[in-house]
Amino acid sequence: MKRFSSNSFLRMAKAISYDCSMLLLVGLLLGGTRLTASESLLIGPGDQLRIQVADTPEMDQHPRVTDAGEIPIEAAGNVKVAGLTPADAATAIQNQLISAHYMRHPIVLVTIEQFATQTVSVLGEVKAPGAYPIATTRSILDVLALAGGLSAVADRDIVIERHGDPANRVHYNYSNNPDTAVDRQVLVSPGDTVLVPKAGIVYVLGDVNRPGGYVMTNNESKMTVLEALALAGGVSKTAKQSGARLIRKDSTGSYSDQRISVGDLQQGKTPDIAMQPGDVVYVPFSFGRNLAVFGAGSIAASATSAAIYALP
C-alpha cells in the first residue's frame, strides 16, 4: 500500500477544496446568468452588495453603492455598477481586476444583500393603492395581493416600471385564466412601481334590456358591438334594430355617427365591429311599437333620455 505524508494529504485537500469552490461559484454564476437573462433587476445607488471572488476569501466585500453609482474594489479602484444587473456588474469587476493586472482570470459573483428602497408602489385601479414594504423580489401576484387585488374597473394590462431605470417598462397581462396568470407572471423588486390603469368603458343605450356602461375587462381589453349588446341583455322587442348607431369620439373631440343594423350583424351579413373605449351604441325605439305599447308620453321621455345618453 502506498503511503502518503501529511503534507501530501494537505496538498490534496487544498486542491479538492479549490476545485469544489470553483465549481460551486461557477454554478452560481451560470445559474445567476439564467435568472438575470429573463429579469431586469438593476443595481441602484444606496444598495448594499456582496462581492465574492472564487478561491479568494480575502476579496469578499460588502460595499454600498455610492450616489455616483460606484463601489470601491480592493486593488481595482472604483467600479461603476449602478444601472447594471448583478451579472453585468460581476463582469465589470472582473474586467477591472484584469486591467489593473491584479488577477489574470478572476471569477466574480455579485449579489444584492439589501436594497436602498425597501418598498414597492402600487398605483391605479387596485383596492388599496400605496407603498408596501418588501425586502426581496416578489411575484407580481403577491404584490397585487398586498394592495388588495384589482378593482372592478381595472385593465388587465399592468405596467411595471423598474427601479433605477424608468425607461424600462415591463408589461404583464393579468389573464382571467388562472393557469396563464401564474405561468406568465413576472418578478417585482423593491423600488419598482406597479401601475394598474383603468379599463375602457363602452356604453349601450336606448331600447335594450339593460342600458348602461360596460367595462372592457376581458383578457385583451377588447369588445365588439354584438358582445356589448349581449352584456346589455340584448335589444328589446320594441327596438328598431335597423336604425342602431355607433357613436365615437375622435382625437379632435368630434363625434362620428355610424349607422348599423343589429339584425345584419346577428345574421353575419355584415362583420361585427370592434369597439373602442368611450364608444356608444344606441339602439332607437320603434315609434309604431312604442306608440302601441308605451304611449306617446313614454316615447317622448325615452327620446329625451336617449339624446342625453348618446354623449359619453
N, C-alpha and C positions, 0 to 999 in steps of 0.2 A: 504494500500500500504506500502510495506517495504521501510524504509528509509535507505539511505547509507550515511555514513560520508564521508568527503572529503578525509580522509586517506584511506578509503576503495576504493574510486574511483582511487586514486593514485596507490594503490597496483594492482588493476585490470588492469589499463592502462599499468603499468610496465610489468605485466605478459603477456598481449596481445602483447606488443611491443617485448618482449623477444621471444615469440612463433613465431611471424612473421619474426623476424630477423633470427631465427634459420631455419625456413622453406625456406626463401629466400636463405640463404647461402648453405643449404643442396641441394637445387635445382640447384644452380650454380655449386656446386661440382659435382653433378651427371651429369649435362649437360657437364661440362668440361671433365668428365671421358669418356663420349661417344665420344667426339671430339678427345681427345688425343689417344683413342684406335685405330683410323684409321689414325692418323697422327703421325709424328715423330719430332715435333718441340722441340728442345732441348735448354736448358739454357746454355749460354756461358759466359766466363769472360767479364766484362765490361757492361753486360746487367743490366738495372735498373728494379727491381721488385717491386711489391706491395704485401705486406703480410697482410692478414686480418684474424682475429680470431673472431669466432661467439660470439656476445654479449660482446665483449671486445674491444671497440673502442680505448682504450689507447694502445692496442697492434698493431694498424695499423702502418706499417713501409714502407719505400721506399728505401731499401738498394740497393747498386750497387754491383754486383758480383766482388770479388777481382780477381787478377791474379791467385791466388791459387784456385779459383773456389768456394770460401766460402762467406757466408753472416753472419753478426752478428745478433743474435736474442736475444732480451731482456730476461734475466733470464735463457737463454738456451745456451748461448755461440755461437761459430761459427758452422755453418751447411754447409756441402759440398753439393752444388746444381748443379755445372757445369756438363753437360752431362746428366742431368735429364730432364724429361718433367715437366711442371708446376704441374701436378697432383702428380707425384712421389716426387717432391720437397716438396709439401704440406704434404705428408705422412712422409717424413724425418723430417720435422719441428715438426709435431705432436708427433712423437716418441721421439724426443729430449726434448720437453716440458714435456712429461710424465716421461722420465728418470731423468730429473732434479727435479722431484717432484714439479713442478711449477703449473701444471694443470693436472686434472685427465682425462678428456675426451674432449680435445680441438678439434675443427673443424676448419681447416685452409684452406684458399683459396690463391693460388699463381697465379698472372698474370704477364706477361711481359709488362711493361709500355714503355720501349724503348730498342731497340736493339743496341748493341755496333756497329755492322756492319749494315749500312743502305743501302747497295747496293746488287744487285744480279748480278752475272756474267753469261752472256750468250755467249757461245763459240761454234765454229764449223760452221756448214752449215746453218747459218742464214744470212739474207741480211745485217745486221748491228751488227756484234758481238761487245761486250763490256760490261762495268759495268753500270748498271742502278739503280738509287735511288728508293727504295721502303721503306715505313715506317712501313708497316704491311705485313702480309701474303697476297699473291695474287695467283690467279689460274695460272696454267701453260700456258693456252692460253693467258692470259693477259700479262704474262712475255714474251712469244714469240712474241706477238704483239709489245712490246716495242722495240724488236730487228728487227722489220720489217718483221717478218714471216720467214718461211723456204725458203731456196734456192731451185733451180730446182733439185739439186742432193742430197738433204737431205734424210737421212734414217728416217723412221717413228718411230723407236725405240729410244726414248730420255731418257737420263740418268740424274738424279738429285742427286748431292752429297750434303748431309746435312751439314750445318754449325756446327762445333764443333764435328762432327763425320764422318770423311772422309770415314770410312769403311762402313757406312750406305748409300747405293745407292738405289734409287727408280727408277724403270723403268716405263715409260709412253709410250704407243703406240698411236701415233697421227693418228687415223683412218681416212681413206678417207670418212667414213660415218660420217656426221656432228653430228647426234644424239649420236652415240657411242663416238665420240671425246669429246663431252660436258659431257656426263654422267660419263665417266671414268676418267675425269681429276683430277689431284692431286694439292695440295697446295705447293707453293714455299715461303720460308721465307727469310728475309734479311740475307745475308751471305751465302746463298746457291749458288751452281754452277750448271748451266744447260748446258749440253754438247749434241750437236746435231751432230752425226757422219755423215760421207759421205756414201751415199748408194753405194752398189756394182754395178758394171757395167759389162755387158756381151756384146760380140761383135758378130755380124753376118756379115760375109764377103763372097765374091765370087759372084756367079751368082744368086743374089737376087735382088729384085726391089729397095730396099733402104738400101744398106750396111752401117754399122756404129756401134757405141757403143750405148747401151740402158741401162738406169738407172733402177735399181730394186726398184721402188718406190711404189709398191702396199703395202697393209696392212701388209703382212707377210715378205716383202722384199725377195720374192722368185720368181723364174721364171723357166719355163720348156723350152725345145728345141722348141716345137711347138708354145708356146707363144712368144718366141723370134723371130721365123720365121714370125709369124703374124705381129709383130711390124715392121719387115723389109719389109713388103709388100708381103711376100711370095716368093717362088722361081720363077725364070723366065722360059719361055718356053724352053730355051736352056740349062737348068740346068741338070746335071747328078745326079738325086735325089738319086740313089742307092749308090753313092760314097761320100756322105757327111761325114764330120769328126768333132768330138768333141775334141778340144784340151784343156787340163787342166794342170795347173802348180801346182805341189805338194809342200809340206813343205820343200823339199830338193832343190828346184829350178829346178827339172827335169820336162819334159813335157810328158804327156801321150797322145796318139793319138788313139781315139776310132772311128772305122768305124760305121756309122749309115745309115739306109735307111729312107729317108724322107717319101717315099711312104708307107713303112710299119708302120711308126709312125702315119701317117694320117689315115690309114685304121684300126688301132688298132691291127695290127698283133704283134707289139712289144710295150711294155709300154712306155709312154712318160718319158723323162729323166729330172730330176731336175738339174738345172744349179747352179754353184757356182760363186761368184764374180770373174771376170777375165777370165772366160771361153770364148772360141772362137768356134763358129760354122762356118765351112767353107763348102760351097756348090760348088763343082767344076763345071767347064764348060764342056759340052759335045763336044768333039773335032769335031765330024762329023757335028753337028748342027752349031757350031761356024764357021767351015770352009765354010758352005753354006751361013750363014747369015752375018758374020762379016769379014771373010777372015783370012788368016794365020797371018797377022801383028797384028790384034786385039787380036788373041788368045795368041800370044807371050807376048803382053803388059799386058793382063789380068793375065797370068801365073806369070809374074814378080811381079805384084802388089799383087797377092794372096799370094805369098811366103813371102812378107813383112807383109801383114795384118794378117798372120796366127799367128804371135807372138804378145802377148799383150804388 
